[in-house]
């Protein structure tokens, strides 16, 4: 066998040069230019990216109809399938974004929506989606422990503390305190925790989760029931230990859900500022005069269509549009 030829050595050197060039090169873009790029393309300032905690296929048309009906975004919404079970929710006003982020979790067919804001440097198909926000009720906490510091520490035990209900420590007596926490969907829900005063006895405080839907009574994780839990196989048949139950759900006020027809209608073909035609089936909004609806809400748009809708109704005026 002979040694390496001059051509092989040259090819290796050239390959190394190309790799070094890639490592040392690159493009640094100013924040102003990034903002300019966003304004020239699809406006993602008010965009959310999300997925549902389920392995089952999601009916896209029914889902976007349902979410628009629940959220009632005053300035409209566009929903796009990103792929791999991910959806882009593009709003057109900061108020609508904050309303969705601060009042979750949201569900479709009992499946929790894991959603977060899409940042300028994010790739929609690669953004980690494993955090969900809950309002959690703290029950059986003695009055002596009712302080912002203690409640914050409790929140960081449940998950990551975000905020507390401003009514926790004022007004009339309440049977529980409320905190909003961010939680990892791969970790089990916390049922309770021990607390005591120095030199005193341990006491138990219990947690109740608002708007909690599908979760497992065996492992306490979100997104599946005990029938689909891997822990089911760790117990002899008929002797399954279930440390969780429906009691961990807080009593919730049901949100009114209206039919999609209240917000949607097929729009006429419109022309964007770039002069591109938009299909009539891509834009839907309210025809309040035709449907005889008194309260007027903005429509639901898809793709990159301009938002078309009637004048602001009472709901939007209340939100400050």
C-alpha positions in Angstrom: 0.0 0.0 0.0 1.4 3.3 -0.9 1.4 6.5 1.1 -1.1 9.4 0.7 -0.9 11.2 -2.6 -0.3 14.8 -3.0 -3.9 15.2 -4.3 -5.4 13.6 -1.2 -3.4 15.9 1.1 -4.5 18.9 -1.0 -8.1 17.8 -0.7 -7.8 17.4 3.1 -6.1 20.8 3.4 -8.9 22.4 1.3 -11.6 20.8 3.4 -10.0 22.0 6.6 -9.7 25.5 5.1 -13.4 25.6 4.2 -14.4 24.4 7.7 -12.2 27.1 9.3 -13.7 29.7 7.1 -17.2 28.7 8.2 -16.2 28.9 11.8 -14.5 32.2 11.6 -17.1 33.8 9.3 -20.7 34.9 10.0 -23.0 37.8 9.8 -23.7 40.2 12.7 -27.0 42.1 12.3 -27.9 45.2 14.2 -31.1 45.3 16.3 -32.4 48.1 14.0 -32.0 45.9 10.9 -33.8 43.0 12.7 -36.7 45.3 13.4 -36.7 46.5 9.9 -36.8 42.9 8.6 -39.8 42.2 10.8 -41.6 45.3 9.5 -41.0 44.2 5.9 -42.2 40.7 6.4 -44.8 39.1 8.6 -45.2 41.2 11.8 -44.3 38.8 14.7 -44.4 41.4 17.5 -47.7 39.9 18.7 -47.1 36.3 17.7 -47.5 33.2 20.0 -46.3 29.7 19.2 -48.0 26.7 20.8 -48.8 23.0 20.8 -51.5 20.9 22.5 -50.5 18.3 25.1 -51.8 15.3 23.1 -50.6 12.7 20.6 -53.9 12.7 18.9 -54.4 14.7 15.7 -56.0 18.1 16.1 -58.8 19.3 13.9 -57.2 22.5 12.7 -60.4 24.2 11.5 -62.4 23.4 14.6 -59.5 24.4 16.8 -58.9 27.8 15.3 -62.7 28.4 15.4 -62.9 27.4 19.0 -59.9 29.4 20.2 -61.0 32.6 18.4 -64.5 32.2 20.0 -63.0 31.9 23.4 -60.3 34.6 23.1 -62.5 37.2 21.2 -59.4 39.1 20.0 -60.5 42.7 19.5 -58.0 43.3 16.7 -58.3 39.9 15.0 -56.1 36.8 14.8 -54.4 34.7 12.2 -53.6 31.0 12.8 -51.1 29.0 10.8 -50.0 25.4 11.0 -46.2 25.3 11.5 -45.9 21.6 11.4 -45.1 18.8 13.9 -48.3 19.7 15.9 -47.3 23.4 16.3 -49.4 26.4 15.6 -48.6 30.1 15.1 -51.1 32.5 16.6 -50.6 35.9 15.2 -52.4 38.8 17.0 -52.5 42.4 16.0 -52.5 44.2 19.3 -50.5 43.8 22.6 -53.7 43.8 24.7 -54.9 40.6 23.0 -51.5 38.9 23.5 -51.4 39.7 27.2 -55.0 38.6 27.6 -54.1 35.1 26.3 -50.8 34.8 28.2 -52.2 35.9 31.5 -55.5 34.0 31.6 -54.5 30.4 30.7 -54.2 27.6 30.6 -56.4 27.3 27.5 -57.7 24.0 26.2 -59.2 22.5 23.1 -61.1 19.2 23.5 -59.7 19.0 27.0 -56.1 19.2 25.7 -54.0 21.9 27.3 -52.4 24.5 25.0 -48.7 25.0 25.8 -48.0 28.5 24.4 -45.3 31.1 24.6 -44.3 34.3 22.9 -42.3 34.0 19.8 -39.1 36.1 20.0 -37.2 37.7 17.1 -34.4 35.1 17.3 -36.7 32.1 17.7 -37.5 29.5 15.0 -41.1 28.5 15.3 -40.5 24.8 14.7 -37.7 24.5 17.3 -38.8 26.7 20.2 -39.0 24.6 23.4 -42.7 24.2 24.4 -42.7 22.6 27.8 -44.0 25.3 30.2 -47.6 26.0 31.1 -49.0 28.7 33.4 -51.6 27.9 36.0 -53.5 29.9 38.7 -53.1 27.8 41.8 -55.2 28.1 44.9 -53.5 27.6 48.3 -55.8 26.0 50.8 -55.5 25.5 54.6 -52.7 28.1 55.0 -52.9 29.5 58.5 -53.4 33.3 58.9 -49.9 33.7 60.4 -48.4 32.6 57.2 -50.2 35.1 55.0 -47.3 37.1 53.7 -46.0 38.0 50.3 -42.6 36.3 51.1 -44.2 33.0 52.2 -46.7 32.9 49.4 -43.9 33.6 46.9 -41.8 30.7 48.4 -44.8 28.4 48.1 -45.2 29.4 44.5 -41.6 28.5 43.8 -42.2 25.1 45.4 -45.2 24.4 43.0 -43.3 25.7 40.0 -41.9 29.1 39.1 -43.7 31.9 40.9 -45.0 34.7 38.6 -47.5 36.8 40.5 -50.1 36.7 43.2 -53.7 37.7 43.2 -53.9 41.4 44.3 -56.9 40.5 46.4 -55.1 38.0 48.5 -54.4 40.3 51.4 -57.2 42.8 51.2 -61.0 42.8 51.4 -63.2 40.2 53.0 -62.0 36.8 54.2 -61.1 34.2 51.6 -60.8 30.4 52.1 -57.7 30.3 49.9 -55.0 32.4 48.3 -54.2 32.5 44.6 -50.9 32.5 42.9 -49.9 32.2 39.2 -47.0 29.9 38.5 -45.1 28.5 35.5 -44.8 24.7 35.5 -42.9 22.1 33.6 -45.4 19.8 31.8 -43.0 16.9 32.2 -43.2 17.1 36.0 -46.0 15.9 38.2 -48.4 18.4 39.8 -47.7 19.2 43.4 -50.6 18.2 45.7 -49.5 19.7 49.0 -46.5 20.8 51.0 -45.5 21.0 54.7 -44.9 24.3 56.5 -44.2 25.2 60.1 -43.0 28.0 62.3 -39.6 27.6 63.8 -40.0 25.4 66.8 -43.6 24.6 65.9 -45.5 21.7 64.4 -45.7 20.8 60.7 -48.9 21.8 59.0 -50.1 20.8 55.5 -51.3 23.2 52.8 -53.2 21.9 49.8 -53.1 23.0 46.2 -56.0 23.3 43.7 -55.4 24.1 40.1 -57.8 26.3 38.2 -58.9 25.3 34.7 -57.1 21.9 35.0 -58.4 19.4 32.5 -56.7 16.3 31.4 -54.1 14.8 33.7 -53.1 11.4 35.1 -54.3 10.2 38.5 -51.3 7.8 38.8 -48.2 10.0 38.0 -49.8 13.4 38.3 -48.5 14.6 34.9 -50.4 16.6 32.3 -51.5 15.4 28.8 -52.7 11.9 29.5 -55.0 9.9 31.7 -54.2 6.9 33.9 -55.3 4.6 31.1 -52.3 5.7 29.0 -49.8 6.0 31.8 -46.6 4.0 31.7 -46.8 3.7 35.5 -49.9 1.5 35.1 -47.7 -1.5 34.4 -45.8 -1.2 37.7 -48.8 -2.4 39.7 -50.5 -5.8 39.8 -53.8 -5.9 37.9 -56.6 -4.4 39.9 -54.3 -2.9 42.6 -53.3 0.4 41.0 -52.2 3.2 43.3 -53.7 6.5 42.4 -52.3 9.4 44.6 -54.2 12.0 42.6 -57.9 12.6 42.0 -60.4 15.1 40.6 -60.2 16.9 44.0 -57.1 18.6 42.8 -59.1 20.6 40.3 -60.4 24.0 41.6 -64.0 24.8 41.1 -64.0 26.9 38.0 -66.4 29.4 36.4 -67.2 28.0 33.0 -66.3 30.4 30.2 -69.1 31.0 27.6 -68.2 29.6 24.2 -70.1 30.9 21.3 -70.4 29.3 17.9 -67.9 30.3 15.3 -70.6 31.8 13.1 -70.8 34.7 15.5 -67.4 35.9 14.4 -66.9 34.4 10.9 -68.0 35.0 7.4 -66.4 34.5 4.1 -64.9 37.8 2.9 -64.5 39.1 -0.6 -61.2 38.8 -2.4 -59.0 41.6 -1.2 -55.7 43.0 -2.4 -52.8 43.5 0.0 -50.5 46.5 -0.1 -48.1 44.4 -2.1 -50.8 43.9 -4.7 -51.2 40.1 -4.1 -54.7 38.7 -4.3 -56.1 36.9 -1.2 -58.5 34.1 -1.5 -62.0 34.8 -0.3 -61.9 31.7 2.0 -58.8 33.0 3.8 -60.5 35.9 5.6 -63.5 35.6 7.9 -65.1 38.3 10.0 -68.4 39.3 11.5 -71.4 40.5 9.5 -73.3 41.9 12.4 -76.0 43.5 10.3 -76.7 40.2 8.5 -76.7 38.1 11.6 -78.6 40.6 13.7 -75.9 40.7 16.4 -75.8 43.7 18.7 -72.3 43.3 20.2 -69.8 43.7 17.4 -66.5 41.9 17.5 -63.6 41.8 15.1 -63.1 38.9 12.7 -60.8 36.0 12.4 -58.2 36.2 9.6 -55.8 33.7 8.1 -52.6 34.0 6.2 -51.4 37.6 5.7 -54.8 39.2 4.9 -55.6 42.6 6.4 -58.1 42.4 9.3 -61.6 43.3 8.2 -64.3 44.0 10.7 -67.0 46.3 11.9 -66.7 49.1 14.4 -65.5 48.4 18.0 -68.2 46.8 20.2 -68.7 47.1 24.0 -66.2 44.3 24.7 -63.4 46.0 22.8 -64.2 49.4 24.2 -64.0 47.9 27.7 -60.6 46.5 26.9 -59.3 49.9 25.8 -58.8 49.5 22.1 
